[in-house]
Structures are given as C-alpha cells and as structure tokens.
Amino acid sequence: RGDAYVSVVDVEHRKACVDGALDVPSDPAPVASFRGDTLVVLYQDVGADGAAETIVKRFRLDLSKCTWETTDDDAR
C-alpha cells in the first residue's frame, strides 16, 4: 500500500483542507467519486495467488477538525 490523499476546496475557492490520508493503495490510482459528504473509492487488490478482488470503500468526510489553508486567489 502507498499513501493516497484527498483535499477539499470550498465553493468560493478561497480556502482548502488539504492532504487527508486515505487507507487505500495509491498505485494504481483508485477511482474516486463524491456523493454529498461521502467519498466512494473503488480499487482492485491482487492477492499472493494472483487473484484480483474488487473493493469499494466509503469515507464520510468530517471537516470539523480540519485546519483550513488560504488558497492563492491569483491562480483562478
């Protein structure tokens, strides 16, 4: 397993909660999608016998403990 991260940017693109760690492999990159406050991640895990297992994980985002950082307005 490698490290995979998620970042959230506010609707006005003025602040961001960056690099929340996820317990998923980073290589190959998993397929991810949001639905409301839930991140859904799909990936395949290959066992020692070579058999692939498709795994779907759901992460509910809790931004209450986030340290928000200001974004660069000039980048827009």
Z-matrix of the N, CA and C atoms (Angstrom, degrees):
N
C 1 1.451
C 2 1.517 1 109.97
N 3 1.307 2 114.75 1 145.29
C 4 1.449 3 120.63 2 175.03
C 5 1.510 4 109.34 3 -112.14
N 6 1.285 5 115.41 4 -165.43
C 7 1.452 6 120.02 5 178.14
C 8 1.517 7 109.02 6 -102.78
N 9 1.321 8 116.51 7 132.37
C 10 1.461 9 122.53 8 173.50
C 11 1.524 10 106.50 9 -126.62
N 12 1.314 11 115.45 10 144.36
C 13 1.460 12 120.43 11 -174.88
C 14 1.514 13 110.48 12 -133.54
N 15 1.337 14 115.41 13 157.24
C 16 1.460 15 121.66 14 174.45
C 17 1.524 16 107.75 15 -128.66
N 18 1.328 17 115.28 16 141.83
C 19 1.458 18 121.99 17 175.35
C 20 1.518 19 108.25 18 -124.58
N 21 1.327 20 116.49 19 145.53
C 22 1.458 21 122.33 20 179.84
C 23 1.523 22 107.86 21 -119.93
N 24 1.335 23 116.43 22 130.51
C 25 1.457 24 122.26 23 177.58
C 26 1.524 25 107.55 24 -112.77
N 27 1.350 26 116.86 25 135.76
C 28 1.466 27 119.29 26 -178.87
C 29 1.523 28 110.44 27 -68.06
N 30 1.312 29 116.03 28 163.23
C 31 1.458 30 122.69 29 -173.07
C 32 1.525 31 112.37 30 -60.81
N 33 1.308 32 118.67 31 -26.84
C 34 1.471 33 121.55 32 179.81
C 35 1.535 34 112.17 33 -91.80
N 36 1.323 35 117.81 34 1.46
C 37 1.469 36 123.87 35 179.22
C 38 1.527 37 112.10 36 60.13
N 39 1.316 38 117.61 37 32.11
C 40 1.462 39 121.28 38 -177.53
C 41 1.526 40 112.66 39 -105.92
N 42 1.323 41 117.14 40 -19.31
C 43 1.458 42 119.84 41 179.08
C 44 1.525 43 109.16 42 -147.06
N 45 1.335 44 114.78 43 158.68
C 46 1.460 45 119.87 44 -176.79
C 47 1.515 46 110.68 45 -144.71
N 48 1.313 47 114.54 46 146.18
C 49 1.461 48 123.23 47 171.01
C 50 1.530 49 104.23 48 -106.04
N 51 1.336 50 117.00 49 110.97
C 52 1.463 51 119.19 50 -168.13
C 53 1.523 52 113.59 51 -110.66
N 54 1.317 53 113.46 52 150.93
C 55 1.461 54 124.30 53 169.09
C 56 1.519 55 115.77 54 57.66
N 57 1.335 56 115.93 55 50.86
C 58 1.458 57 119.63 56 169.13
C 59 1.519 58 108.37 57 -76.75
N 60 1.322 59 117.83 58 124.62
C 61 1.468 60 121.80 59 -176.24
C 62 1.528 61 111.39 60 -73.16
N 63 1.318 62 115.66 61 140.73
C 64 1.468 63 122.67 62 176.96
C 65 1.521 64 109.33 63 -117.84
N 66 1.312 65 116.45 64 144.58
C 67 1.462 66 121.48 65 177.50
C 68 1.526 67 109.52 66 -90.68
N 69 1.329 68 115.04 67 70.94
C 70 1.470 69 122.69 68 176.44
C 71 1.521 70 107.67 69 -144.12
N 72 1.329 71 118.22 70 158.77
C 73 1.466 72 119.25 71 177.10
C 74 1.529 73 110.05 72 -71.43
N 75 1.314 74 116.83 73 151.88
C 76 1.463 75 120.18 74 178.57
C 77 1.531 76 112.13 75 -103.59
N 78 1.336 77 117.11 76 -10.09
C 79 1.458 78 120.34 77 -179.24
C 80 1.521 79 109.26 78 -136.45
N 81 1.303 80 118.95 79 113.78
C 82 1.460 81 125.59 80 -2.51
C 83 1.522 82 110.57 81 -72.61
N 84 1.312 83 115.66 82 159.05
C 85 1.464 84 120.58 83 -177.43
C 86 1.526 85 110.40 84 -62.24
N 87 1.337 86 117.37 85 133.59
C 88 1.461 87 119.75 86 177.68
C 89 1.524 88 110.73 87 -72.51
N 90 1.320 89 116.27 88 159.85
C 91 1.462 90 122.35 89 174.06
C 92 1.522 91 106.49 90 -88.26
N 93 1.330 92 116.55 91 131.44
C 94 1.462 93 120.13 92 -176.05
C 95 1.517 94 110.61 93 -131.50
N 96 1.341 95 115.03 94 149.85
C 97 1.455 96 121.43 95 178.01
C 98 1.524 97 108.71 96 -151.48
N 99 1.331 98 116.60 97 149.12
C 100 1.463 99 121.43 98 176.39
C 101 1.514 100 110.71 99 -101.89
N 102 1.308 101 114.44 100 147.50
C 103 1.466 102 121.72 101 168.57
C 104 1.522 103 105.48 102 -141.75
N 105 1.326 104 116.10 103 103.80
C 106 1.460 105 120.28 104 -175.55
C 107 1.516 106 110.38 105 64.47
N 108 1.338 107 116.69 106 -123.41
C 109 1.464 108 120.79 107 179.61
C 110 1.530 109 112.34 108 -99.39
N 111 1.323 110 116.61 109 18.61
C 112 1.456 111 121.16 110 -177.75
C 113 1.531 112 110.50 111 -116.40
N 114 1.313 113 115.60 112 131.06
C 115 1.462 114 122.38 113 174.76
C 116 1.525 115 106.93 114 -99.17
N 117 1.324 116 116.90 115 125.47
C 118 1.462 117 122.23 116 178.14
C 119 1.522 118 107.53 117 -108.13
N 120 1.343 119 116.46 118 127.73
C 121 1.461 120 122.10 119 -176.41
C 122 1.525 121 109.24 120 -124.07
N 123 1.330 122 116.31 121 132.65
C 124 1.461 123 123.13 122 -179.92
C 125 1.523 124 108.01 123 -120.95
N 126 1.338 125 116.44 124 131.54
C 127 1.462 126 120.77 125 176.31
C 128 1.515 127 109.80 126 -154.79
N 129 1.323 128 115.60 127 168.08
C 130 1.458 129 120.50 128 177.17
C 131 1.518 130 109.08 129 -112.96
N 132 1.317 131 114.91 130 138.31
C 133 1.462 132 122.45 131 177.65
C 134 1.524 133 106.92 132 -114.31
N 135 1.331 134 116.44 133 124.99
C 136 1.464 135 121.14 134 -179.24
C 137 1.520 136 108.31 135 -101.14
N 138 1.318 137 116.10 136 121.99
C 139 1.454 138 121.78 137 -179.03
C 140 1.524 139 112.17 138 -79.08
N 141 1.318 140 116.16 139 175.72
C 142 1.467 141 122.49 140 -179.45
C 143 1.529 142 111.75 141 -60.53
N 144 1.335 143 117.17 142 -28.04
C 145 1.468 144 121.06 143 179.93
C 146 1.527 145 112.61 144 -84.02
N 147 1.353 146 116.82 145 -0.31
C 148 1.466 147 121.06 146 179.33
C 149 1.511 148 114.28 147 88.60
N 150 1.319 149 117.39 148 -4.13
C 151 1.463 150 120.39 149 179.43
C 152 1.529 151 109.89 150 -77.76
N 153 1.334 152 116.23 151 134.78
C 154 1.462 153 121.67 152 -179.95
C 155 1.523 154 110.37 153 -95.47
N 156 1.318 155 115.47 154 137.49
C 157 1.463 156 122.02 155 176.46
C 158 1.526 157 107.52 156 -120.89
N 159 1.330 158 116.77 157 127.32
C 160 1.458 159 121.00 158 177.28
C 161 1.523 160 108.65 159 -83.90
N 162 1.324 161 115.60 160 130.26
C 163 1.463 162 121.21 161 -176.40
C 164 1.527 163 109.13 162 -123.31
N 165 1.316 164 116.51 163 134.82
C 166 1.459 165 123.36 164 175.08
C 167 1.521 166 106.97 165 -118.93
N 168 1.328 167 115.88 166 125.13
C 169 1.465 168 120.94 167 177.33
C 170 1.516 169 108.63 168 -120.98
N 171 1.327 170 115.32 169 144.93
C 172 1.457 171 121.18 170 175.09
C 173 1.522 172 108.51 171 -116.67
N 174 1.323 173 115.30 172 134.93
C 175 1.457 174 122.04 173 177.90
C 176 1.526 175 108.08 174 -122.77
N 177 1.308 176 117.03 175 120.91
C 178 1.466 177 120.36 176 174.97
C 179 1.524 178 107.11 177 -87.28
N 180 1.320 179 116.79 178 124.60
C 181 1.452 180 121.04 179 -176.31
C 182 1.522 181 110.63 180 -82.41
N 183 1.315 182 116.11 181 124.00
C 184 1.456 183 123.19 182 175.63
C 185 1.519 184 106.92 183 -115.17
N 186 1.315 185 115.93 184 103.32
C 187 1.453 186 121.05 185 -175.96
C 188 1.522 187 112.45 186 -92.37
N 189 1.310 188 117.92 187 6.19
C 190 1.462 189 121.17 188 -176.34
C 191 1.528 190 112.77 189 -66.16
N 192 1.322 191 118.43 190 -25.92
C 193 1.463 192 121.64 191 -179.34
C 194 1.533 193 111.99 192 -102.73
N 195 1.300 194 116.60 193 10.21
C 196 1.454 195 121.45 194 -176.28
C 197 1.525 196 111.21 195 -74.87
N 198 1.316 197 115.88 196 142.59
C 199 1.459 198 122.42 197 169.97
C 200 1.527 199 106.41 198 -97.60
N 201 1.327 200 116.20 199 103.67
C 202 1.461 201 121.01 200 -176.01
C 203 1.521 202 110.21 201 -75.85
N 204 1.320 203 115.29 202 137.20
C 205 1.452 204 121.96 203 178.05
C 206 1.518 205 109.24 204 -113.21
N 207 1.321 206 116.41 205 144.38
C 208 1.449 207 121.82 206 177.92
C 209 1.516 208 109.67 207 -74.02
N 210 1.336 209 116.58 208 137.21
C 211 1.457 210 120.92 209 177.63
C 212 1.520 211 109.69 210 -91.90
N 213 1.312 212 116.50 211 167.98
C 214 1.452 213 122.68 212 179.36
C 215 1.528 214 108.68 213 -86.71
N 216 1.332 215 117.31 214 107.30
C 217 1.471 216 121.93 215 -178.66
C 218 1.527 217 112.31 216 -61.60
N 219 1.340 218 117.75 217 -27.91
C 220 1.461 219 120.75 218 -178.01
C 221 1.524 220 112.38 219 -70.45
N 222 1.324 221 117.71 220 -15.16
C 223 1.461 222 121.52 221 -178.31
C 224 1.522 223 112.17 222 -77.42
N 225 1.332 224 117.76 223 -13.45
C 226 1.465 225 120.31 224 -177.98
C 227 1.491 226 112.39 225 -78.55
